[in-house]
Amino acid sequence: MSNPASDIRNQFPGLQNTVYGRPLIYLDNAATAQRPAGVLALQAQLGERENANIHRAVHKLSVDATNRYEAGRSAVERFLNVDPAVGCVVFTSGATAAFNLLATCFSARYLQKGDQILISEAEHHSNIVPWQLACERTGAELVVVPVEEDGTLSVAEVEKRLTNRVKLVSIAQISNVLGVVNPVREIIAAAHAKGIPVAVDGAQGVVHAACDVQALDCDFYIFSGHKIYAPTGTGILYGKRRFLEEMPPYMGGGDMVDTVSFARTTYNTLPLKYEAGTPNFTGQACFVPALELADTLRYSAEVKAQERAIVAYLAEELLRIDGLRIFGLPDDLSTKIPLFSLAVEGTHPSDLAQILDKLGIAVRSGWMCAEPLVRRFSDRGMLRASFLPYNTMAEAEAFVAGLQRAVKMLK
């Protein structure tokens, strides 16, 4: 039987690179995935032969570019299983832009002094800071649910905080630090039982977990394209129409308007109401080949088996390194994605990362854009290795060996 990762990685030119004369082992996928040849080819084609602004002109280049852009939206709708009668997909420049849009517009329509927004301790800065800004504007309060020592999030702890003051729950499907799949479906059900809408940060979940918005019944779902093989500068805000219709626009300008006069402006229909100005129409069009590939991978039994094998291997072998601690290691490894954040006593994560880099192994070190969570467990930051289906077991073994070597050099 062929190695699924070896077969997949042939589609990614970037993985053929060398670093300091060594074959690249790319384990910083939670930050940005490599792009497949199909995406790179479409980017080049659109830039070279089909470059024109969208939704405005009637000439062929503009019509073709518009069709490409909207085909990207349709690909996202299929991938998320969107019911067009219930919700729609808004294009943004990334998950950060999507959260800022949501926090600004939601707070303008629904928040007032004394209200609460509920998040977890394990959120990315993009799901913290926009809500802090919204609370400052409105006088609302940000309430934080702590995570357990093993990185899991308790539904009971969420339910305890679901008072009538809570106007929205905004929660990560999977923490970019802990790599543990949160029980978002149960949290959504608990919140909905009290009439509270829920936003899901799917930046990691869209890659590693179920992202069927009908099955989840989430009110908003957010992710970045560059985590799932699409170009940078692409992102998604899925929202239920009943909220998007009631919330005000985020930005003013071209394409988000219906009619404009100096006396009064009316707004375009969804989703264009939230897409002011010239968008990244080349990048958003690339959701078509990116999600076609992602769709084949998420249903592959071989891919899933290899991911589970890598998780089991790393969960056992990393702990053999003296002084090493893994952050986010539940007893049930079926809830753990192939993402490991760790620290080694007596070493600094950045020093470890630099040595690994010289060995050709790309990992992340620092605060992971989740400083409150990281500081709970470590005052020096963490080292993170994150895998995608194109990563092999041999690369996992090389990471462990490289880390052992780096620790020995630093201690």
C-alpha positions in Angstrom: 0.0 0.0 0.0 1.3 3.5 -0.9 2.1 6.0 1.8 -0.8 8.6 1.6 1.4 11.4 2.8 4.1 10.7 0.2 1.4 10.6 -2.5 -0.2 13.9 -1.3 3.1 15.8 -0.8 4.0 15.5 -4.5 1.2 18.0 -5.1 3.0 20.7 -3.0 6.1 22.2 -4.7 7.1 24.0 -1.5 7.7 20.8 0.2 10.5 20.0 -2.2 12.6 22.9 -0.8 15.9 22.4 1.1 16.9 24.4 4.2 20.6 24.7 5.0 21.2 21.9 2.6 18.7 19.6 4.3 15.3 18.5 3.0 12.6 20.7 4.4 10.4 19.2 7.1 7.6 21.7 7.4 5.8 21.5 10.7 4.3 25.0 11.1 1.0 24.1 9.4 -1.1 25.6 12.1 0.2 29.0 11.1 0.1 28.5 7.3 -0.3 25.5 5.1 1.7 25.0 2.0 -0.1 25.6 -1.3 -0.7 22.8 -3.8 0.2 23.1 -7.5 -3.4 23.5 -8.5 -3.8 26.7 -6.4 -0.5 28.1 -7.5 -1.4 27.5 -11.2 -4.7 29.2 -10.9 -3.2 32.1 -9.1 -0.7 32.6 -12.0 -3.4 32.1 -14.6 -5.7 34.7 -13.0 -2.9 37.2 -12.6 -1.6 36.8 -16.1 -4.7 36.3 -18.2 -7.9 37.0 -16.3 -7.1 40.0 -14.2 -10.1 42.4 -14.0 -12.3 43.9 -11.3 -15.5 42.1 -10.4 -19.2 42.8 -10.1 -19.0 46.1 -12.0 -18.2 45.9 -15.7 -19.9 44.0 -18.5 -16.7 43.2 -20.5 -15.6 39.6 -20.7 -12.6 39.8 -18.4 -14.7 41.3 -15.6 -17.5 38.8 -16.1 -15.0 35.9 -16.1 -13.3 37.2 -12.9 -16.7 37.7 -11.3 -17.6 34.1 -12.1 -14.4 32.8 -10.7 -14.9 34.8 -7.5 -18.4 33.5 -7.0 -17.3 30.0 -7.8 -15.0 30.3 -4.9 -17.9 31.3 -2.7 -19.9 28.3 -4.0 -17.0 26.0 -3.1 -16.9 27.3 0.4 -20.7 26.8 0.7 -20.4 23.2 -0.4 -17.5 22.5 1.9 -19.4 23.9 4.9 -22.8 22.5 3.8 -24.5 25.8 3.9 -28.2 26.0 3.5 -28.6 29.2 1.3 -32.0 29.8 2.9 -30.5 29.9 6.4 -27.0 31.4 6.0 -24.5 32.8 3.6 -20.7 33.1 3.2 -19.0 36.5 3.4 -15.5 36.9 2.0 -12.9 38.6 4.2 -9.2 38.9 4.2 -8.8 36.3 6.9 -10.1 35.0 10.2 -8.8 38.2 12.0 -10.8 40.4 9.6 -13.8 38.2 10.0 -13.8 38.4 13.8 -13.3 42.2 13.7 -16.3 42.4 11.3 -18.4 40.3 13.6 -17.4 42.0 16.8 -18.0 45.5 15.4 -21.3 44.8 13.7 -22.7 42.5 16.3 -21.9 44.8 19.2 -23.4 47.8 17.3 -26.7 45.9 16.9 -27.0 43.8 20.0 -24.6 44.8 22.8 -25.2 47.4 25.6 -23.8 48.2 29.0 -24.0 45.2 31.3 -24.2 42.6 28.6 -21.6 39.8 28.3 -19.6 38.0 25.6 -18.5 34.5 26.6 -15.2 33.1 25.3 -12.8 30.4 26.5 -9.3 30.7 28.0 -7.9 28.9 24.9 -8.7 31.6 22.3 -6.5 33.1 19.6 -5.9 36.8 20.0 -8.3 37.3 17.0 -11.1 35.9 19.2 -10.1 38.0 22.2 -9.0 41.5 21.2 -12.0 42.4 18.9 -14.4 41.5 21.7 -12.4 43.5 24.2 -12.7 46.5 21.8 -16.4 45.9 21.5 -16.8 45.8 25.3 -14.9 49.0 25.6 -17.3 50.7 23.1 -20.5 49.4 24.6 -19.8 48.8 28.3 -20.3 45.1 28.0 -18.1 42.5 29.8 -15.9 39.8 28.5 -16.3 36.5 30.5 -13.7 33.8 30.2 -14.2 30.0 30.7 -11.0 28.3 31.9 -9.8 25.1 30.3 -8.8 22.0 32.3 -5.2 21.1 33.0 -5.2 18.5 30.1 -6.4 21.2 27.7 -10.1 20.1 27.5 -13.0 22.5 27.8 -15.8 21.5 30.1 -19.4 21.9 28.8 -20.5 22.2 32.4 -18.1 25.1 33.0 -19.6 26.8 30.0 -23.2 26.2 31.1 -22.5 27.7 34.5 -21.8 31.0 32.8 -24.7 31.0 30.4 -26.7 33.7 32.2 -29.3 36.0 30.7 -26.6 38.6 30.4 -24.7 36.6 27.8 -25.5 37.8 24.3 -23.0 35.7 22.4 -20.6 32.7 22.9 -17.5 32.8 20.7 -15.4 29.7 21.0 -12.6 27.9 19.1 -13.4 24.6 17.6 -9.8 23.6 18.2 -7.2 25.6 20.0 -4.2 26.5 17.9 -2.1 25.8 21.0 -3.6 22.8 22.7 -4.8 20.9 19.6 -7.8 19.4 21.4 -11.2 19.3 19.7 -13.7 21.2 21.8 -17.3 19.9 22.3 -18.7 22.8 20.2 -21.8 21.0 19.2 -22.8 20.5 22.9 -21.9 24.1 23.7 -24.0 25.3 20.8 -26.9 23.3 22.0 -26.6 24.5 25.6 -26.4 28.1 24.4 -29.3 27.8 22.0 -31.4 26.3 24.8 -31.1 29.8 26.4 -31.5 31.7 23.2 -27.8 32.7 22.9 -26.1 32.6 19.5 -22.7 31.0 19.0 -19.7 31.9 16.9 -17.2 29.2 16.1 -13.5 29.9 15.4 -12.9 27.2 12.8 -9.4 28.2 11.8 -8.0 24.8 12.9 -11.3 23.0 12.9 -12.0 23.5 9.2 -8.8 21.5 8.6 -9.1 18.8 11.2 -12.7 18.4 12.4 -16.3 18.4 11.2 -17.3 21.8 9.7 -20.9 21.1 8.6 -22.6 24.3 9.7 -26.0 22.7 9.5 -25.1 19.8 11.7 -23.3 22.2 14.2 -26.1 24.7 14.0 -23.7 27.5 14.7 -24.7 31.0 14.1 -21.3 32.1 12.8 -18.3 30.1 11.5 -15.0 31.7 10.8 -11.7 30.5 9.2 -8.7 31.6 7.1 -8.0 30.3 3.6 -4.3 30.0 4.2 -4.8 27.3 6.8 -6.5 25.1 4.2 -4.3 25.4 1.1 -5.7 28.6 -0.3 -3.7 31.8 -0.6 -3.1 34.3 2.2 -5.4 37.3 2.4 -8.5 35.0 2.1 -11.0 34.3 4.8 -14.6 33.4 5.6 -17.4 34.6 7.8 -20.4 32.3 7.6 -23.4 33.8 9.3 -27.1 33.0 9.6 -29.0 35.5 7.5 -31.3 36.6 10.4 -28.2 38.1 12.1 -26.5 39.4 9.0 -29.6 41.1 7.9 -30.1 43.0 11.2 -26.4 44.0 11.8 -25.1 47.2 10.2 -22.4 47.1 7.5 -18.8 46.9 8.5 -17.2 49.3 6.0 -18.6 51.7 3.4 -17.6 51.9 -0.2 -18.1 50.3 -3.6 -20.1 47.1 -4.1 -21.7 47.1 -0.6 -24.2 49.8 -1.7 -27.6 49.7 -3.5 -28.1 53.4 -4.1 -26.0 56.4 -3.0 -27.0 60.0 -2.6 -25.7 62.8 -0.4 -28.9 62.5 1.5 -29.1 58.7 2.0 -27.4 55.5 1.1 -29.0 52.1 0.9 -27.1 48.8 1.1 -26.7 45.9 -1.2 -28.1 42.4 -0.5 -26.2 39.7 1.4 -23.4 38.9 1.2 -22.2 42.0 -0.7 -23.4 44.2 2.1 -20.3 43.2 4.0 -17.8 43.2 1.1 -16.9 46.8 0.5 -14.3 47.8 -2.1 -12.2 45.6 -4.4 -11.7 42.2 -2.7 -8.9 39.7 -3.2 -10.8 38.2 -6.1 -7.8 36.2 -7.3 -7.2 34.6 -3.8 -10.9 33.9 -3.2 -11.3 32.2 -6.6 -8.5 29.8 -5.4 -10.9 28.3 -2.8 -12.1 26.0 -5.7 -8.9 24.0 -6.1 -7.9 24.3 -2.5 -11.2 22.9 -1.1 -11.4 20.3 -3.8 -8.2 18.9 -2.5 -9.2 19.3 1.2 -12.5 17.6 0.4 -10.7 14.4 -0.8 -8.4 14.4 2.2 -11.1 14.8 4.9 -12.8 11.6 3.7 -9.7 9.5 3.2 -9.4 6.6 5.7 -5.7 6.3 5.0 -5.1 9.9 5.9 -7.1 9.6 9.1 -5.2 6.5 10.0 -1.9 8.1 9.5 -2.9 11.2 11.5 -4.0 9.0 14.4 -0.7 7.0 14.2 1.4 10.3 14.3 -0.6 11.5 17.3 -0.1 8.2 19.2 3.6 8.1 18.3 4.3 11.7 19.4 2.2 11.4 22.6 4.4 8.5 23.6 7.9 9.4 22.3 8.0 13.1 23.2 7.4 12.3 26.9 10.5 10.1 26.8 12.6 13.4 26.6 13.6 14.3 30.1 11.9 17.4 31.4 9.4 17.7 28.5 5.8 18.6 29.1 3.0 18.5 26.4 0.3 21.1 26.8 -3.1 19.7 25.7 -2.8 15.9 26.2 -6.3 14.5 27.0 -6.7 10.8 28.0 -8.8 10.3 24.9 -6.3 10.8 22.1 -9.2 10.6 19.5 -9.9 14.3 20.4 -6.3 15.3 19.8 -5.2 16.5 16.4 -1.6 16.2 15.2 -0.6 19.4 16.8 1.8 19.4 19.8 2.8 22.4 21.9 5.5 21.7 24.5 8.2 23.0 26.7 11.4 21.4 28.0 12.7 22.3 31.4 16.0 24.2 31.3 15.6 25.3 27.7 14.0 28.2 25.9 11.5 27.4 23.1 13.1 29.8 20.7 16.5 28.2 21.2 15.1 24.8 20.5 13.3 26.2 17.4 16.5 27.7 16.0 18.5 24.5 16.4 15.6 22.5 14.7 15.7 25.1 11.9 19.3 24.3 11.2 18.3 20.7 10.9 15.7 21.6 8.3 12.7 21.4 10.6 10.3 24.3 10.6 8.3 24.7 13.9 6.8 27.6 15.7 7.9 29.1 19.0 6.7 31.8 21.3 3.2 32.9 22.4 1.3 31.4 19.4 -1.0 34.5 19.3 -2.7 33.1 22.4 -0.6 34.8 25.1 -3.2 34.5 28.0 -3.4 30.7 27.5 0.3 30.1 27.0 1.2 32.2 30.1 -1.0 30.0 32.2 1.2 27.1 31.5 4.6 28.6 30.6 6.3 31.9 31.3 8.7 31.4 28.4 6.4 30.5 25.6 6.1 27.1 23.9 7.4 25.1 21.0 4.8 23.9 18.5 4.9 21.2 15.8 1.7 20.9 13.7 1.1 18.4 11.0 -1.1 18.1 7.9 -1.9 15.1 5.7 1.3 15.7 3.6 3.5 15.1 6.6 4.9 11.6 7.0 5.6 9.4 9.9 9.3 9.7 9.0 9.1 13.4 9.5 7.5 12.9 12.9 10.4 10.6 13.8 12.9 13.2 12.5 11.2 15.9 14.7 11.6 13.7 17.8 15.2 12.9 17.0 16.0 16.6 16.2 14.4 17.7 19.4 16.4 15.2 21.4 19.5 16.5 19.8 18.5 20.2 20.5 17.8 19.4 24.1 21.1 17.7 24.6 22.9 20.7 23.1 21.2 23.2 25.4 21.3 21.3 28.7 
